[in-house]
Amino acid sequence: MDAIYIGVDFHARQQTICYLKTEDGEIITRELKHADKAEVRAFYAQFSGRVIVGLEASGYSPWFEAMLEQLGHEVWLGHATEIRRRARWRQKNDRRDAELILDLMLHDEFPRLHRPTLESREVLRMLRYRHKLVKMRTMGKNSVQALALQCGLAKGKQLFTQAGKQTLLAAVRSPVMQWQSEHWFQLLEALDQQLLETMHWCTAQSKSDTRVARLRTHPGIGLLTGLCLVHTLQPIGRFPNSRKVAAYVGFDPIERSSAERTRFLGISKAGSRLLRYLLVEAGHTAVRKDEDLKRFYQRVSERRGRPKAKVAAARKLLIRAYIMLRDEIDYAEFRRRAVAARLARRSQRPNVPEVLIGQPASPGR
């Protein structure tokens, strides 16, 4: 039996459906309200066999995707910009959008996006939640530091020790400052507890994952960065080369060149913002402990400045992680292969007389 294709223009409160009736080839259009979840489920439950539901990727459709998976249907998520770009008419409404999605699916032109597994979605959701907690804790600590400076206390990190906390609470302050100090410390204590719980959860998730264990052998890559790399890039086989990986994460350069004018605008910043942040942070440790990365960082820093050198080192770290995941090797094996490849390249170079090595080039060259 042929597959049943259903195009859905999905919104937060409603959806417009367009599908092809197999009996007589008639295209049916219908609208469903999300207030009645039972009606939505009953509509999709009437279809049997291979059912493919296509919709634009959005942040408020996970419940709908989970419902379709429970019914045994296949879910295709499409690139919203690419779908609209392929429209052949100027008018835009829900019915036409659903018809467009169905038409692209039937003609094998649907710009389908990769959809992570349920496990990967849960891990990445927890990592994003933890990152938000860290940002909240940073904001709270900065606020406490501001209150301490207003009281004449410049203790830095020592302010958040037990002695520093007692010093601030015992200082002469206005009633409002006293109230804020006490509540900021209570909030920071709760945030620390939640961060500890998220760390325990992430540790449990990575305990039996050999991919994370291999990545963590590389200097700079810790638990959080390893988890984010594995569950963002999996399955690793969908990337044919390292350039595709860099573009997927957003480390590829944007070029706006024309004729004799060449212009680069920085990296594209597509893909996971969290993964780029973690890789840049991991690069700080990696450039200190890995000699090749250290030389690379210093060379780029002298030419282009430290900010660009940090991004370049993070990109290099991403490529290394991709190779380690693709070839299922650890850091020691990666280093051994790199040294072997370097020696092979040197052996292929033409012989240069020893008297010319180290001498400056002549003015005519």
C-alpha positions in Angstrom: 0.0 0.0 0.0 1.3 3.5 -0.9 2.1 6.0 1.8 -0.4 8.6 2.9 1.1 12.1 2.9 -0.4 14.8 5.1 0.7 18.4 4.9 0.1 20.4 8.1 0.3 24.1 8.6 0.8 24.1 12.4 0.2 26.9 14.8 0.0 27.1 18.6 -3.8 27.0 18.8 -4.8 25.3 15.6 -3.7 23.5 12.5 -4.8 23.3 8.9 -4.5 19.9 7.3 -4.2 19.0 3.6 -4.1 15.3 2.5 -4.7 13.2 -0.6 -7.7 10.9 -0.5 -6.5 7.6 -1.9 -9.8 6.3 -3.2 -10.5 9.0 -5.8 -7.5 11.2 -5.6 -9.4 14.1 -4.1 -7.4 16.6 -1.9 -9.1 17.2 1.4 -8.5 20.3 3.6 -9.5 20.5 7.2 -8.9 22.7 10.3 -8.5 21.3 13.8 -8.4 23.3 17.1 -5.8 22.2 19.6 -8.1 22.9 22.6 -9.7 19.5 21.9 -6.7 17.1 21.9 -9.0 14.1 21.7 -10.4 15.3 18.4 -6.9 15.8 17.0 -5.8 12.3 18.1 -9.0 10.8 16.7 -8.5 12.4 13.3 -4.9 11.0 12.9 -5.9 7.6 14.4 -8.2 6.9 11.4 -5.2 6.5 9.1 -3.5 3.1 8.8 -0.4 1.8 7.0 2.5 4.2 6.4 1.4 7.7 7.2 3.9 10.6 6.8 3.0 13.9 8.4 5.0 17.0 7.2 5.1 20.3 9.0 7.4 23.3 9.5 9.9 23.0 12.3 8.7 25.1 15.3 9.3 25.2 19.1 5.7 24.5 20.1 5.0 21.2 18.3 6.7 18.5 20.5 3.4 17.4 22.0 2.0 16.9 18.5 5.1 15.0 17.3 4.9 12.7 20.3 1.3 12.0 19.7 2.0 11.1 16.0 4.8 8.8 17.1 2.5 7.0 19.6 0.1 6.4 16.7 2.9 4.9 14.6 3.1 7.7 12.1 6.2 9.2 10.6 7.0 12.8 11.2 8.9 15.1 8.7 10.1 18.5 9.9 10.8 21.0 7.2 12.9 24.2 6.9 10.4 27.0 7.2 12.3 29.5 5.1 13.0 26.9 2.3 9.4 25.9 2.2 8.2 29.5 1.7 10.9 30.1 -0.9 9.5 27.3 -3.0 5.9 28.7 -3.1 4.6 29.5 -6.6 2.1 32.1 -5.6 2.0 35.4 -3.8 -1.0 34.8 -1.6 -0.2 33.3 1.8 -2.8 31.7 4.1 -3.1 28.6 6.2 -4.8 26.5 3.4 -2.2 27.4 0.8 0.6 26.7 3.2 -0.8 23.2 3.9 -1.2 22.6 0.2 2.3 23.7 -0.5 3.7 21.3 2.2 1.7 18.5 0.7 2.8 19.3 -2.9 6.5 19.4 -1.8 6.1 16.0 -0.1 4.4 14.4 -3.1 7.1 15.7 -5.5 10.0 14.7 -3.3 11.0 18.4 -2.8 10.3 18.8 0.9 13.3 20.4 2.6 13.5 17.9 5.4 15.5 18.6 8.6 17.2 16.0 10.7 15.1 15.1 13.7 17.1 13.9 16.8 16.1 10.8 18.7 14.0 11.1 21.9 17.1 10.4 24.1 19.1 13.2 22.3 16.2 15.7 22.6 15.9 15.0 26.3 19.7 15.4 26.9 19.9 18.6 24.9 16.9 20.0 26.8 18.5 19.3 30.1 21.8 20.9 28.9 19.9 24.0 27.8 18.1 24.1 31.2 21.4 23.9 33.0 22.9 26.7 30.9 20.0 28.9 31.8 20.5 28.2 35.5 24.2 29.1 35.2 23.2 32.4 33.6 20.7 33.1 36.4 23.4 32.3 39.0 25.9 34.6 37.3 23.3 37.4 37.4 22.7 36.8 41.1 26.4 36.8 42.0 26.9 40.0 40.1 24.0 41.6 42.0 25.5 40.5 45.4 28.9 41.9 44.4 27.2 45.2 43.6 25.6 45.3 47.0 28.9 44.5 48.7 30.7 47.2 46.8 28.0 49.7 47.9 28.8 48.7 51.5 32.5 49.2 51.0 33.4 45.4 50.8 35.6 44.4 47.8 36.1 40.7 48.5 35.8 39.2 45.0 35.2 35.4 45.1 35.7 35.3 48.9 32.3 37.1 49.2 30.5 33.7 48.5 32.3 31.8 51.2 30.6 31.4 54.6 32.8 34.0 56.2 32.2 36.5 53.3 28.5 35.9 53.5 28.4 36.7 57.2 30.5 39.8 56.7 28.1 41.2 54.1 25.0 40.4 56.3 26.6 42.0 59.3 27.6 45.2 57.4 25.7 48.5 57.9 23.1 48.7 55.2 19.7 50.2 54.4 16.6 48.0 55.1 16.1 47.4 51.3 19.7 46.4 50.8 19.5 44.0 53.8 16.4 42.4 52.4 17.9 42.0 48.9 21.1 40.5 50.3 19.3 37.9 52.3 17.0 36.9 49.3 19.9 36.8 46.8 21.8 34.4 49.0 18.7 32.2 49.4 18.2 32.2 45.6 21.8 31.4 45.0 21.6 28.5 47.4 18.6 27.1 45.5 20.3 27.5 42.2 23.4 25.7 43.4 21.2 22.8 44.5 19.5 22.6 41.1 22.8 22.7 39.3 24.1 19.9 41.4 21.0 17.8 40.5 21.4 18.5 36.8 25.1 17.5 37.0 24.1 14.2 38.6 21.5 13.6 35.9 24.1 14.3 33.1 26.6 12.0 34.8 24.1 9.2 34.9 23.3 9.7 31.2 27.0 9.5 30.1 28.0 6.6 32.4 27.5 3.8 29.8 28.1 6.0 26.7 31.4 5.0 25.1 31.2 8.0 22.7 31.3 10.5 25.5 34.1 8.6 27.2 36.2 8.8 24.0 35.7 12.5 23.6 36.6 13.2 27.2 40.1 11.8 26.6 40.7 15.0 24.6 42.0 17.9 26.7 39.4 20.5 27.3 36.3 18.3 26.5 34.5 17.5 29.7 31.2 15.9 30.6 28.8 18.7 29.3 30.8 19.4 26.1 31.0 15.6 25.3 27.3 15.1 25.9 26.4 18.1 23.7 28.7 17.0 20.9 27.4 13.4 20.8 23.7 14.2 20.9 23.9 17.2 18.5 26.0 15.4 15.8 24.4 11.9 16.1 24.2 10.0 13.8 27.7 11.1 12.8 27.4 9.3 9.4 25.1 12.0 8.0 28.1 14.3 7.7 30.2 13.4 4.6 33.2 15.6 5.7 34.4 18.1 8.3 33.2 21.1 6.4 29.6 20.0 6.6 30.0 19.6 10.4 31.5 23.1 10.8 28.6 24.5 8.7 26.0 22.6 10.8 27.3 24.0 14.1 27.7 27.5 12.6 31.5 27.8 12.4 31.5 28.3 8.6 32.5 31.9 7.4 30.0 34.2 5.7 31.4 35.6 2.5 30.1 38.6 0.6 32.5 39.0 -2.3 32.0 40.5 -5.7 34.5 41.0 -8.6 37.7 42.2 -7.1 36.2 42.9 -3.7 36.5 40.1 -1.1 34.6 40.4 2.2 34.1 38.0 5.1 31.5 38.8 7.8 32.5 36.3 10.4 30.9 32.9 11.2 27.3 32.1 10.3 26.3 31.2 13.9 23.8 28.7 12.6 22.9 25.6 14.5 23.4 25.0 18.2 24.3 28.2 20.1 25.0 26.1 23.2 27.4 23.8 21.5 29.4 26.8 20.1 29.6 28.3 23.6 30.8 25.0 25.1 33.4 24.5 22.4 34.8 28.0 22.9 35.0 27.4 26.7 36.6 24.0 26.1 39.1 25.6 23.8 40.6 27.7 26.6 41.8 24.4 28.3 42.6 22.6 25.0 45.1 25.3 23.8 47.0 25.1 27.1 47.3 21.3 27.1 47.6 20.4 23.4 50.8 21.6 21.8 49.4 21.6 18.2 46.4 23.6 19.2 48.5 25.9 21.2 50.7 26.7 18.2 47.7 27.1 16.0 46.0 29.5 18.5 49.2 31.6 18.8 49.6 31.8 15.1 46.0 33.0 14.5 46.1 35.3 17.5 49.2 37.2 16.1 47.5 37.5 12.7 43.8 38.1 13.5 43.6 38.8 17.2 42.6 36.8 20.2 38.8 36.8 19.7 39.1 35.2 16.3 41.8 32.9 17.5 39.4 31.5 20.2 36.7 30.8 17.5 39.3 29.2 15.2 40.5 27.0 18.1 36.9 26.0 18.9 36.3 25.1 15.2 39.5 23.0 15.2 38.3 21.2 18.4 35.0 20.5 16.7 36.7 18.9 13.7 38.8 16.8 16.1 35.7 15.6 17.9 34.0 14.7 14.6 37.0 12.6 13.5 37.1 10.8 16.9 33.4 10.0 16.7 33.5 9.0 13.1 36.5 6.7 13.4 35.7 5.6 17.0 39.1 6.5 18.4 40.3 8.2 21.5 42.7 11.1 21.9 45.9 9.0 22.0 45.0 7.2 18.7 44.1 10.6 17.2 47.6 12.0 18.1 49.3 8.9 16.8 47.5 9.2 13.4 48.3 12.9 13.3 52.0 12.3 13.9 52.1 9.5 11.3 50.4 11.7 8.7 52.8 14.6 9.4 55.8 12.3 8.9 54.3 10.9 5.7 53.9 14.5 4.3 57.5 15.3 5.2 58.8 12.2 3.4 57.0 13.3 0.2 58.7 16.7 0.1 61.6 17.1 -2.4 65.1 17.0 -0.9 66.5 20.5 -0.1 70.2 21.0 0.2 71.3 21.5 3.8 73.2 24.7 2.9 69.9 26.4 1.8 68.0 25.5 5.0 67.6 28.5 7.2 69.1 31.0 4.8 67.0 34.0 3.8 65.6 34.3 0.3 67.4 36.4 -2.3 65.9 39.8 -3.1 64.8 38.7 -6.5 62.5 36.0 -5.0 
